[in-house]
Amino acid sequence: MTQSQRDTIIHLVAGGVAGTTGAIVTCPLEVVKTRQQSSRNSFIVVRDLSNVPGESPLPKTTCRTVPNQRRRLWTSTRYSRPQVVALSGYTSTPPPIQTLSIVQCIRHIVQNEGPMALFKGLGPNLVGVAPSRAVYFCTYSQAKVFWNSFLPPDSPIVHVCSASCAGFMASTLTNPIWFVKTRLQLDLTRNSDVTAMQVVRKIYATSGILGFYKGITASYMGISETIVHFVIYEAIKAKLMAHRSQASDEKSSKDFLEFMMAGACSKTIASCIAYPHEVARTRLREEGSKYTAFWQTLGLVYKEEGVRGIYRGLSTQLVRQIPNTAIMMSTYEAVVYILTTRFNTEFYAKEEQSVLYLLSVFKQLKLSFAYAAILLLDEIDEIKQLFCQLVLYLYPLIKCDG
């Protein structure tokens, strides 16, 4: 096995491990973000009802405005008559509204749908994040080698081209998985037993194979986010490497902390610049949606909801992306470092011994990944149960703080 092939496998494994770790930790925030981006956002409440007597407390009732000043009420219990009268008083302008905070959104989901709802779409997320990140990092690494041979090595244009290739490949191959995940996360029914396979069958029955690629244009537009992210990340990392007191191949915990900070800063800037494509993509994936194309979606959202509409859920996105990206990038760098130092050329001085050693190692890796995949599929429900137990333990504390 050549050094290039070995490096490809190392980046493939590192990308998969990094993406999976970040996705599991930030799953509840992903659900909240998707709900906020949707046109069926249930996290908007009418301010004036707080002073109107009612049969149910305000946090359990929600309202959103729709075009032409008509209003559709979505309630977990029901409005009292005085509250309905208060709402009917707004004839020429929409009623004053406020958006729930992230903690209030999580509390709202737990109250109305149960703690399991915080992990809707976890199955497709776990299935998709490993191959998505693995394909992304592997393509990015190989593309950087390719572009370095034609362009000034490690220049910003190299990182731009490499990130574009990686984003295009990852989006194309994994869009159906994220489509199913979004549909599951937008399901508002309590204790829903809708499975990923049921969603897949429904999408295929109504739209065919092309239905799974709805919103792919928005994903391609999102490549700009990954371009900005990696350009800034590589620039920060280069500055950190240049300011080291002494050059060394040995990496310490301080180095990995620096990688985490570099990943968090770069992703924050990139998310703020390219965020509208996230809202457009979520709305394009809604069931029975009036949104048909990327630019049509952005124009319609801006017309109906203004600038706030195309940036809805940005705060949750930042809260989710900062730890997710920091964990992902530091895990990626750590796994690459560990595997690179483990599989360096000193272990393979003799070709025959290296081939036999590699065969045995990859046989063990294949068995390990197969066993891990079986365990993961069998234990997804138990993982959800453990997370839900944690939520149930923390929920009274959150409620007291609120």
N, C-alpha and C positions, 0 to 999 in steps of 0.2 A: 504494500500500500504506500502510495506516494505521500509526501508531506502535505500537498494540496488537498488530497482526499481526506487525510486525517484532520486537517483544519476545518474542512467542510462539516464533518461529523461533529467535531467539538462545538462549532457555532450552532449547529442544528439542535444538539442536546441542550446547550446553554440557553438558547432562545426559548425552547419549550418549557424548561424548568422555571425560568424567570417569569414568563407570561402566566403560567399556572399559579405561581405563588401570589403574584399581585392580584389576580382576578378573585381568588378565594377570599382574601382579606377584605376586599372592597366591594363585595357583592351587594350588600344592602344599599349602599350609596348608588350603585348602578341602577337598581330598581327605582329609587327615588328620582334620579336624574331623568330616566326614560319617561316616567309619569309626568314630570314637569314639562318636558319637551313636547308632549303630545297635545293635540287640540282638545282632548278629553281630560284635560288637567283637572283633577279633583282637589287640588291643594290651594284653591282660591276661595276666600270667605268674604262675606259681606260685612263691612265694619259696623254699620248702623244697627244691625240686629242684636248687638251686645246689650243695648239698653231697652230692647223690646221684650216684654214677657213672653216666654215660650215654654213648651212642654219638654224640650230637649236642650241641653247646653250647646253653646255655639260651636265648640270644636268638633262636634259630631255632625254638623250640617255644613254643606258646601254649596257654592253657586258659581256659575261662570256665565259670562255674557257671550252672546252669539250675534251674528250679523243682523242689521236692521233693528237693533235694540230689542230683539226678542230674547227671552231668557228661559233656559231650561234648568230645572232644579234637579240635582242628584242628592238624595238624602239617605243616610244610614238609618235614620228613624223617620221623622217627618216634621214639617214646619207647623207651628200653631197658627191659628187664624190671625192674631195680631201681627205675626211676622210676615205672613203673606200680604196683608194689607200694607205693611211698611214697604215691602218690595214693589208693590203695584204703584206706589207713589212716584217712582222714577219713570217718567214718560218720555222726556226729551233727551236725557243723558243717562248713561249707565250708572248703577249704584256704586258708591265708593267701595273699593275692594282692597284686600291685603293678601299677600302670599304668605303661606305658612313657612316657618323656618325649617331647617333640615331636621332638627330634633322633633318638631311638631309633625312633620311629614311622616317620620318613622313611627311616631306615636299613633298617628291617624291610621296608618296601614295596619298596625298591630291591633288597634281597637276594632276596625271594621272588617278586616280580612283574616286576622290571626297572624301570629309570628312567622308561620311558614311562608307567608306572602313576601317577606323580605328576601326570600331566596328563590323566587320565581325566575325561571330561566337559568338556574345554576347548572343544570345538566348540560344544555347546549353550550353554556359558557365554558365549562370544564372540558367538554369535548372539542370545542373550537379554539380555545385560547392557546393551547399547546402547539397544534399545527400552525396556527396563524403566526404566532411569535417565532416559531422555529423557521417557517418559510421566510418570514420577514428578515430575521437576523442573518440567516444563511445567504439569502439573496443580496442583502446589503453588503456582507463581507466579500462575496464573490464579485459583485458589481464594482466595489471599490478597487479591487485588484485589477479588474478590467479597465476601468477609467483611468487609473494611475498610469497605465501604459501608454495612454494617448494624451493625457492632460497633465499639467503640473502636479506632481505627487502630493496627496493630502491637502490640496487646495480647497477652498469653499465650493468651487464648481464640481469637484469630484464628489463631495458629500451630497450636494444637491442632486446630481445624476444618480448616485447610488441609492439615496433615499427614495427618489421617484420610482426607480425600478423595483425596489423592495415593496413599496406601498402598492403599486399597481398589481404585482404578483399576489401579494397577500390578500388584497381586497377581492380580486377576481376568484381566487380559489375558495375563499371562506365566506363570501357574502350570503349564501343560503343558510349557513349556520346562524349568523347574526340576525337574519330575517326571522327565523323561528324563535330565537331568544327574545327579540323585541315583541313579537306577538304574545308570547307567554307573559312577559312583564307587564303588558298593557291589559291583561285579564284582571278585572276588578272583582270577580266573584269570590266569596268567602269559602275557604277550605276547598278551593277548586281542585278537581281531579283531572283537569285537562293535561294530557301528556304531549310531549314533543312530537311523537308519531302521529297523534290525532291532528295536530296543527299542520304537519307535513302533508298528510292526506287531504286536508281541507284546502290548503294552498294549491296543491297539484290538481285537485278536482275543479277548482274555480279558475285557475290561471295557467295551469300547465307548468312546464319546466321554466319558462321565462318568468313566471310569477316569483320564483325564488331570487331573481336578480332585480327586483324592484328596489330602487334606491341606490343602484350601483353607481349611477352618475354622481350622486352626492358623495359616495365613498371615494370616487376618483378625485373629486374636488377637495376632499379631505387630505389628499396627498400633500397639499401645501402645508398642512399642519406638521406632518412628519418631516417635511423638508426643513422647515424653520427649526423644529425641535432638534434634529440631528446636527444641523449646521451650528447652532448655538452650543449644543452639548459637546461637540468635537472641539469647538473653539475654547470653551471653558476648560475642558480636560487638557488641551494642549498648554494653556496658560498654567494650570496646576502642575503639569509635568515640568515645565520650564522653570518654575520657581522652587523646585525641590532643592534642598540644601546640597544633596549629592545624588548622583545618578545611581540607581540600583534596580535590579530586577526583582528584589524581594519586596513584597507588598504587605503593609501593616493594616491594622484596623482603621487608622487615620486615613489611609488611601481610599478604602471602601466608603468611609463617611464622606469624603470629598466627591466620590462618584455619585453618591446619593444626592448630595446638594446640587451637583451639576445637572443631574437628571431632573430634579424638582424645578430648578430655576428655568431650564430650557423648556420644559413642558408647560409651565405656567404661561410663559410669553406666547408660545405657539398656540395654546388653547384659546387665549383671548383674541388672537388675530383671526383664527380660522373657525371659530365656534359656530357661526350660522349654518354651516353645512350639517352639523349634528342635528339641529332642529329640523331641517329639511328632510334629512334621511329618516328620522323617526316618524315624521308625518306621512312620508311616502309609503312607509311600511304599515300604517294603520289599516285595519280592516274596514272595507267599504269607504275608503277615503276619497275626498273630493280633490285631493292633490294628485296631479298626473305627471308632472315633470319637475326637475330641479329648480329652474328659474321661475317657473309658474308658481311653485310652492313658496319660494322666498318672497315673491311679489305679493302673493295673497296674504301671507302671514304679516308682512309689513303693512299692507293696506288695512287689515282688520285689527291688528294688535300693536302696530308701531314698532319702534326699535326694541322695546322691552320684549316683544314677542319673539324676535329672531335671536334674542340673547336669553330666553327663558331657560332657567336651569344652569346658568353659567357658574353660579356660586357652588352648587353641588358638584358640578363637573370639576372645578378646581380643587374642592375638598377631597374628591375621589382620586383625581389624577395625580395630585402631588405625592401622596403616600404610595399610590400604585406605581407611578413611574420611578420614584426613588427606590422602592423595593425591587422593581423589575430590572433597572439598570445596574444596581449594585449586585443583585443576584447573578445577572448575566456576566458581569465582569469577574465575579468570584468563581463561577463555574468554569469560565474560559481559562482563568488563571490556574485553577486546580487541575483541570484536564490537560492543559498545555504542559504544566510542569510534570504531570504524571506520565504523559506520552511524549516526552522529548526524545531527541535523537540518541541520547546516551543509552537508552534502553535497547536500541536496535542497531548496535554496532555490526552485528553479523546478520546478513539478510535472511538466512534460513531460520534463525532463532526469532527474528522479528515477525516473520510471517506466521509461524506457529503461535507465538505469543498473542498476536493480534487476533488470530482466529479464535483462540480460547477466550480472550477478553470480550470480543463482540458476540460470541455465543452466550456468554454469561449476561451481557447487556441485553441481548434479545430476549432471553428467558426472564430477566428481571423486569423489563418493560412490559412483556406480555402478562406476567403475574400481577404487576402493579395496575395494569389496565383492567384486569378481571376484578381485582379487589376494589378499584374505584367504581366500577359499574355496580358492584354488589353493595357497596357501602355508601352510595350517595344519600340514600334515605337516612342512614345513621348519622352521616355528617350534618344533614339538615336538622336532625333531632338534637344533636349536640349544640349547634348554633342557636336553635330555638330555646333550649334550656338556658343558655347564656342570656338571651334576650329577655326571657321571663324573669330571670334573676335581677337584671339591671333595670327592667321597666319600672318597678315601684320607685327606684331611686330617681329615674328621669322624671316620673310623674310628680314626685315631691318637689324637684327643682323647678318644674314648670309652674 
